[in-house]
Amino acid sequence: MSHVPETVKQYVCADCHAVYAGTPIHHDGGSHTFEPPTACSVCESGEFVEPSAWIHHHE
């Protein structure tokens, strides 16, 4: 059986639009989820949206 590579979840800073790879958070049983950074390293904002929601994000 072949392995299907996992896609890293991305997040867009709502203020300056920098894109970040989500941080993997490992859970019991071997599963994991991704979380956005706590703050943008460019503008220090703490608000992030997923790329699929970014086009619809309104301030």
Distance bins in CASP14 RR format, pairs under 12 A and 6 or more apart:
PFRMAT RR
TARGET T0000
AUTHOR 0000-0000-0000
RMODE 2
METHOD distances of the structure
MODEL  1
6 21 0 0 0 0 0 1 0 0 0 0 0
6 22 0 0 0 0 0 1 0 0 0 0 0
6 24 0 0 0 0 1 0 0 0 0 0 0
6 31 0 0 0 0 0 1 0 0 0 0 0
6 32 0 0 0 0 1 0 0 0 0 0 0
6 33 0 0 0 0 0 1 0 0 0 0 0
6 34 0 0 0 0 1 0 0 0 0 0 0
7 21 0 0 0 0 0 1 0 0 0 0 0
7 22 0 0 0 0 0 1 0 0 0 0 0
7 24 0 0 0 0 0 1 0 0 0 0 0
7 34 0 0 0 0 1 0 0 0 0 0 0
7 51 0 0 0 0 0 1 0 0 0 0 0
8 19 0 0 0 0 0 1 0 0 0 0 0
8 20 0 0 0 0 1 0 0 0 0 0 0
8 21 1 0 1 0 0 0 0 0 0 0 0
8 22 1 0 0 1 0 0 0 0 0 0 0
8 23 0 0 0 0 1 0 0 0 0 0 0
8 24 1 0 0 1 0 0 0 0 0 0 0
8 32 0 0 0 0 0 1 0 0 0 0 0
8 33 0 0 0 0 0 1 0 0 0 0 0
8 34 1 0 0 1 0 0 0 0 0 0 0
8 35 0 0 0 0 0 1 0 0 0 0 0
8 36 0 0 0 0 0 1 0 0 0 0 0
8 50 0 0 0 0 0 1 0 0 0 0 0
8 51 0 0 0 0 0 1 0 0 0 0 0
9 19 0 0 0 0 0 1 0 0 0 0 0
9 20 0 0 0 0 1 0 0 0 0 0 0
9 21 1 0 0 1 0 0 0 0 0 0 0
9 22 1 0 1 0 0 0 0 0 0 0 0
9 23 0 0 0 0 1 0 0 0 0 0 0
9 24 0 0 0 0 1 0 0 0 0 0 0
9 25 0 0 0 0 0 1 0 0 0 0 0
9 32 0 0 0 0 0 1 0 0 0 0 0
9 33 0 0 0 0 1 0 0 0 0 0 0
9 34 1 1 0 0 0 0 0 0 0 0 0
9 35 0 0 0 0 1 0 0 0 0 0 0
9 36 0 0 0 0 1 0 0 0 0 0 0
9 37 0 0 0 0 0 1 0 0 0 0 0
9 48 0 0 0 0 0 1 0 0 0 0 0
9 49 0 0 0 0 0 1 0 0 0 0 0
9 50 1 0 0 1 0 0 0 0 0 0 0
9 51 0 0 0 0 1 0 0 0 0 0 0
9 52 0 0 0 0 0 1 0 0 0 0 0
10 18 0 0 0 0 0 1 0 0 0 0 0
10 19 1 0 1 0 0 0 0 0 0 0 0
10 20 1 0 0 1 0 0 0 0 0 0 0
10 21 1 0 0 1 0 0 0 0 0 0 0
10 22 1 0 0 1 0 0 0 0 0 0 0
10 23 0 0 0 0 0 1 0 0 0 0 0
10 34 0 0 0 0 1 0 0 0 0 0 0
10 35 0 0 0 0 0 1 0 0 0 0 0
10 36 0 0 0 0 1 0 0 0 0 0 0
10 37 0 0 0 0 0 1 0 0 0 0 0
10 48 0 0 0 0 1 0 0 0 0 0 0
10 49 0 0 0 0 0 1 0 0 0 0 0
10 50 1 0 0 1 0 0 0 0 0 0 0
10 51 1 0 1 0 0 0 0 0 0 0 0
10 52 0 0 0 0 1 0 0 0 0 0 0
10 53 0 0 0 0 0 1 0 0 0 0 0
10 54 0 0 0 0 1 0 0 0 0 0 0
11 17 0 0 0 0 0 1 0 0 0 0 0
11 18 0 0 0 0 1 0 0 0 0 0 0
11 19 1 0 0 1 0 0 0 0 0 0 0
11 20 1 0 1 0 0 0 0 0 0 0 0
11 21 0 0 0 0 1 0 0 0 0 0 0
11 22 1 0 1 0 0 0 0 0 0 0 0
11 23 0 0 0 0 1 0 0 0 0 0 0
11 34 0 0 0 0 1 0 0 0 0 0 0
11 35 0 0 0 0 1 0 0 0 0 0 0
11 36 1 1 0 0 0 0 0 0 0 0 0
11 37 1 0 0 1 0 0 0 0 0 0 0
11 38 0 0 0 0 0 1 0 0 0 0 0
11 39 0 0 0 0 0 1 0 0 0 0 0
11 40 0 0 0 0 1 0 0 0 0 0 0
11 45 0 0 0 0 0 1 0 0 0 0 0
11 46 0 0 0 0 0 1 0 0 0 0 0
11 47 0 0 0 0 1 0 0 0 0 0 0
11 48 1 0 1 0 0 0 0 0 0 0 0
11 49 1 0 0 1 0 0 0 0 0 0 0
11 50 1 0 0 1 0 0 0 0 0 0 0
11 51 1 0 0 1 0 0 0 0 0 0 0
11 52 0 0 0 0 0 1 0 0 0 0 0
11 53 0 0 0 0 1 0 0 0 0 0 0
11 54 0 0 0 0 1 0 0 0 0 0 0
11 57 0 0 0 0 0 1 0 0 0 0 0
12 18 1 0 0 1 0 0 0 0 0 0 0
12 19 1 0 1 0 0 0 0 0 0 0 0
12 20 1 0 0 1 0 0 0 0 0 0 0
12 21 0 0 0 0 0 1 0 0 0 0 0
12 22 0 0 0 0 0 1 0 0 0 0 0
12 36 0 0 0 0 1 0 0 0 0 0 0
12 37 0 0 0 0 0 1 0 0 0 0 0
12 40 0 0 0 0 1 0 0 0 0 0 0
12 42 0 0 0 0 0 1 0 0 0 0 0
12 45 0 0 0 0 0 1 0 0 0 0 0
12 46 0 0 0 0 0 1 0 0 0 0 0
12 47 0 0 0 0 1 0 0 0 0 0 0
12 48 1 0 0 1 0 0 0 0 0 0 0
12 49 1 0 1 0 0 0 0 0 0 0 0
12 50 1 0 0 1 0 0 0 0 0 0 0
12 51 1 0 1 0 0 0 0 0 0 0 0
12 52 0 0 0 0 1 0 0 0 0 0 0
12 53 0 0 0 0 1 0 0 0 0 0 0
12 54 1 0 1 0 0 0 0 0 0 0 0
12 55 0 0 0 0 1 0 0 0 0 0 0
12 56 0 0 0 0 0 1 0 0 0 0 0
12 57 0 0 0 0 1 0 0 0 0 0 0
13 19 1 0 0 1 0 0 0 0 0 0 0
13 20 1 0 0 1 0 0 0 0 0 0 0
13 36 0 0 0 0 1 0 0 0 0 0 0
13 37 0 0 0 0 1 0 0 0 0 0 0
13 38 0 0 0 0 0 1 0 0 0 0 0
13 39 0 0 0 0 1 0 0 0 0 0 0
13 40 1 0 1 0 0 0 0 0 0 0 0
13 41 0 0 0 0 1 0 0 0 0 0 0
13 42 1 0 0 1 0 0 0 0 0 0 0
13 43 1 0 0 1 0 0 0 0 0 0 0
13 44 0 0 0 0 1 0 0 0 0 0 0
13 45 1 0 1 0 0 0 0 0 0 0 0
13 46 1 0 0 1 0 0 0 0 0 0 0
13 47 1 0 0 1 0 0 0 0 0 0 0
13 48 1 0 1 0 0 0 0 0 0 0 0
13 49 0 0 0 0 1 0 0 0 0 0 0
13 50 0 0 0 0 0 1 0 0 0 0 0
13 51 0 0 0 0 0 1 0 0 0 0 0
13 54 0 0 0 0 1 0 0 0 0 0 0
13 57 0 0 0 0 0 1 0 0 0 0 0
14 20 0 0 0 0 0 1 0 0 0 0 0
14 36 0 0 0 0 0 1 0 0 0 0 0
14 40 0 0 0 0 1 0 0 0 0 0 0
14 43 0 0 0 0 1 0 0 0 0 0 0
14 45 1 0 0 1 0 0 0 0 0 0 0
14 46 1 0 0 1 0 0 0 0 0 0 0
14 47 1 0 1 0 0 0 0 0 0 0 0
14 48 1 0 0 1 0 0 0 0 0 0 0
14 49 1 0 1 0 0 0 0 0 0 0 0
14 50 0 0 0 0 0 1 0 0 0 0 0
14 51 0 0 0 0 0 1 0 0 0 0 0
14 53 0 0 0 0 1 0 0 0 0 0 0
14 54 0 0 0 0 1 0 0 0 0 0 0
14 56 0 0 0 0 0 1 0 0 0 0 0
14 57 1 0 0 1 0 0 0 0 0 0 0
14 58 0 0 0 0 1 0 0 0 0 0 0
14 59 1 0 0 1 0 0 0 0 0 0 0
15 39 0 0 0 0 0 1 0 0 0 0 0
15 40 1 0 0 1 0 0 0 0 0 0 0
15 42 0 0 0 0 1 0 0 0 0 0 0
15 43 1 0 1 0 0 0 0 0 0 0 0
15 44 0 0 0 0 1 0 0 0 0 0 0
15 45 1 0 1 0 0 0 0 0 0 0 0
15 46 0 0 0 0 1 0 0 0 0 0 0
15 47 1 0 0 1 0 0 0 0 0 0 0
15 48 0 0 0 0 1 0 0 0 0 0 0
15 49 0 0 0 0 0 1 0 0 0 0 0
15 54 0 0 0 0 0 1 0 0 0 0 0
15 57 0 0 0 0 0 1 0 0 0 0 0
15 59 0 0 0 0 1 0 0 0 0 0 0
16 39 0 0 0 0 0 1 0 0 0 0 0
16 40 1 0 0 1 0 0 0 0 0 0 0
16 41 0 0 0 0 0 1 0 0 0 0 0
16 42 1 0 1 0 0 0 0 0 0 0 0
16 43 1 0 1 0 0 0 0 0 0 0 0
16 44 0 0 0 0 1 0 0 0 0 0 0
16 45 1 0 0 1 0 0 0 0 0 0 0
16 46 0 0 0 0 0 1 0 0 0 0 0
16 47 0 0 0 0 0 1 0 0 0 0 0
16 48 0 0 0 0 0 1 0 0 0 0 0
17 40 0 0 0 0 1 0 0 0 0 0 0
17 42 0 0 0 0 1 0 0 0 0 0 0
17 43 0 0 0 0 1 0 0 0 0 0 0
17 45 0 0 0 0 0 1 0 0 0 0 0
17 47 0 0 0 0 0 1 0 0 0 0 0
17 48 0 0 0 0 0 1 0 0 0 0 0
17 49 0 0 0 0 0 1 0 0 0 0 0
17 51 0 0 0 0 0 1 0 0 0 0 0
17 54 1 0 0 1 0 0 0 0 0 0 0
17 55 0 0 0 0 0 1 0 0 0 0 0
17 57 0 0 0 0 0 1 0 0 0 0 0
17 59 0 0 0 0 0 1 0 0 0 0 0
18 36 0 0 0 0 0 1 0 0 0 0 0
18 37 0 0 0 0 1 0 0 0 0 0 0
18 39 0 0 0 0 0 1 0 0 0 0 0
18 40 1 0 1 0 0 0 0 0 0 0 0
18 41 1 0 0 1 0 0 0 0 0 0 0
18 42 1 0 1 0 0 0 0 0 0 0 0
18 43 1 0 0 1 0 0 0 0 0 0 0
18 44 0 0 0 0 0 1 0 0 0 0 0
18 45 0 0 0 0 1 0 0 0 0 0 0
18 46 0 0 0 0 0 1 0 0 0 0 0
18 47 0 0 0 0 0 1 0 0 0 0 0
18 48 0 0 0 0 1 0 0 0 0 0 0
18 49 0 0 0 0 0 1 0 0 0 0 0
18 54 0 0 0 0 0 1 0 0 0 0 0
19 36 0 0 0 0 0 1 0 0 0 0 0
19 37 0 0 0 0 0 1 0 0 0 0 0
19 40 0 0 0 0 0 1 0 0 0 0 0
19 41 0 0 0 0 0 1 0 0 0 0 0
19 42 0 0 0 0 0 1 0 0 0 0 0
19 48 0 0 0 0 1 0 0 0 0 0 0
19 49 0 0 0 0 0 1 0 0 0 0 0
19 50 0 0 0 0 0 1 0 0 0 0 0
19 51 1 0 0 1 0 0 0 0 0 0 0
19 54 0 0 0 0 1 0 0 0 0 0 0
20 34 0 0 0 0 0 1 0 0 0 0 0
20 35 0 0 0 0 0 1 0 0 0 0 0
20 36 1 0 0 1 0 0 0 0 0 0 0
20 37 1 0 1 0 0 0 0 0 0 0 0
20 38 0 0 0 0 0 1 0 0 0 0 0
20 39 0 0 0 0 0 1 0 0 0 0 0
20 40 1 0 0 1 0 0 0 0 0 0 0
20 41 0 0 0 0 1 0 0 0 0 0 0
20 42 0 0 0 0 1 0 0 0 0 0 0
20 45 0 0 0 0 0 1 0 0 0 0 0
20 46 0 0 0 0 0 1 0 0 0 0 0
20 48 1 0 0 1 0 0 0 0 0 0 0
20 49 0 0 0 0 0 1 0 0 0 0 0
20 50 0 0 0 0 0 1 0 0 0 0 0
20 51 0 0 0 0 0 1 0 0 0 0 0
21 34 1 0 0 1 0 0 0 0 0 0 0
21 35 0 0 0 0 0 1 0 0 0 0 0
21 36 0 0 0 0 1 0 0 0 0 0 0
21 37 0 0 0 0 1 0 0 0 0 0 0
21 48 0 0 0 0 0 1 0 0 0 0 0
21 51 0 0 0 0 0 1 0 0 0 0 0
22 32 0 0 0 0 0 1 0 0 0 0 0
22 33 0 0 0 0 1 0 0 0 0 0 0
22 34 1 0 1 0 0 0 0 0 0 0 0
22 35 1 0 0 1 0 0 0 0 0 0 0
22 36 1 0 0 1 0 0 0 0 0 0 0
22 37 1 0 0 1 0 0 0 0 0 0 0
22 38 0 0 0 0 0 1 0 0 0 0 0
22 48 0 0 0 0 1 0 0 0 0 0 0
22 50 0 0 0 0 0 1 0 0 0 0 0
22 51 0 0 0 0 0 1 0 0 0 0 0
23 32 0 0 0 0 1 0 0 0 0 0 0
23 33 0 0 0 0 1 0 0 0 0 0 0
23 34 1 0 0 1 0 0 0 0 0 0 0
23 35 1 0 1 0 0 0 0 0 0 0 0
23 36 1 0 0 1 0 0 0 0 0 0 0
23 37 1 0 0 1 0 0 0 0 0 0 0
23 38 0 0 0 0 1 0 0 0 0 0 0
23 48 0 0 0 0 0 1 0 0 0 0 0
24 30 0 0 0 0 0 1 0 0 0 0 0
24 31 0 0 0 0 0 1 0 0 0 0 0
24 32 1 0 1 0 0 0 0 0 0 0 0
24 33 1 0 0 1 0 0 0 0 0 0 0
24 34 1 0 1 0 0 0 0 0 0 0 0
24 35 0 0 0 0 1 0 0 0 0 0 0
25 31 0 0 0 0 1 0 0 0 0 0 0
25 32 1 0 1 0 0 0 0 0 0 0 0
25 33 1 0 1 0 0 0 0 0 0 0 0
25 34 1 0 0 1 0 0 0 0 0 0 0
25 35 1 0 1 0 0 0 0 0 0 0 0
25 36 0 0 0 0 0 1 0 0 0 0 0
26 32 1 0 1 0 0 0 0 0 0 0 0
26 33 0 0 0 0 1 0 0 0 0 0 0
26 34 0 0 0 0 0 1 0 0 0 0 0
26 35 0 0 0 0 0 1 0 0 0 0 0
27 33 1 0 0 1 0 0 0 0 0 0 0
27 34 0 0 0 0 0 1 0 0 0 0 0
27 35 0 0 0 0 0 1 0 0 0 0 0
34 48 0 0 0 0 0 1 0 0 0 0 0
34 50 0 0 0 0 1 0 0 0 0 0 0
35 48 0 0 0 0 1 0 0 0 0 0 0
35 50 0 0 0 0 0 1 0 0 0 0 0
36 45 0 0 0 0 0 1 0 0 0 0 0
36 46 0 0 0 0 1 0 0 0 0 0 0
36 47 0 0 0 0 1 0 0 0 0 0 0
36 48 1 1 0 0 0 0 0 0 0 0 0
36 49 0 0 0 0 1 0 0 0 0 0 0
36 50 0 0 0 0 1 0 0 0 0 0 0
36 51 0 0 0 0 0 1 0 0 0 0 0
36 53 0 0 0 0 0 1 0 0 0 0 0
37 43 0 0 0 0 0 1 0 0 0 0 0
37 44 0 0 0 0 0 1 0 0 0 0 0
37 45 0 0 0 0 0 1 0 0 0 0 0
37 46 1 0 0 1 0 0 0 0 0 0 0
37 47 0 0 0 0 0 1 0 0 0 0 0
37 48 1 0 0 1 0 0 0 0 0 0 0
38 44 0 0 0 0 0 1 0 0 0 0 0
38 45 0 0 0 0 0 1 0 0 0 0 0
38 46 1 0 0 1 0 0 0 0 0 0 0
38 47 0 0 0 0 0 1 0 0 0 0 0
38 48 0 0 0 0 1 0 0 0 0 0 0
39 45 1 0 0 1 0 0 0 0 0 0 0
39 46 1 0 1 0 0 0 0 0 0 0 0
39 47 0 0 0 0 1 0 0 0 0 0 0
39 48 0 0 0 0 1 0 0 0 0 0 0
40 46 1 0 0 1 0 0 0 0 0 0 0
40 47 0 0 0 0 1 0 0 0 0 0 0
40 48 1 0 0 1 0 0 0 0 0 0 0
40 49 0 0 0 0 0 1 0 0 0 0 0
42 48 0 0 0 0 0 1 0 0 0 0 0
45 59 0 0 0 0 0 1 0 0 0 0 0
47 53 0 0 0 0 0 1 0 0 0 0 0
47 54 0 0 0 0 0 1 0 0 0 0 0
47 57 0 0 0 0 1 0 0 0 0 0 0
47 59 0 0 0 0 1 0 0 0 0 0 0
48 54 0 0 0 0 1 0 0 0 0 0 0
48 57 0 0 0 0 1 0 0 0 0 0 0
49 55 0 0 0 0 1 0 0 0 0 0 0
49 56 0 0 0 0 1 0 0 0 0 0 0
49 57 1 0 1 0 0 0 0 0 0 0 0
49 58 0 0 0 0 0 1 0 0 0 0 0
49 59 0 0 0 0 0 1 0 0 0 0 0
50 56 0 0 0 0 0 1 0 0 0 0 0
50 57 0 0 0 0 1 0 0 0 0 0 0
51 57 0 0 0 0 0 1 0 0 0 0 0
END
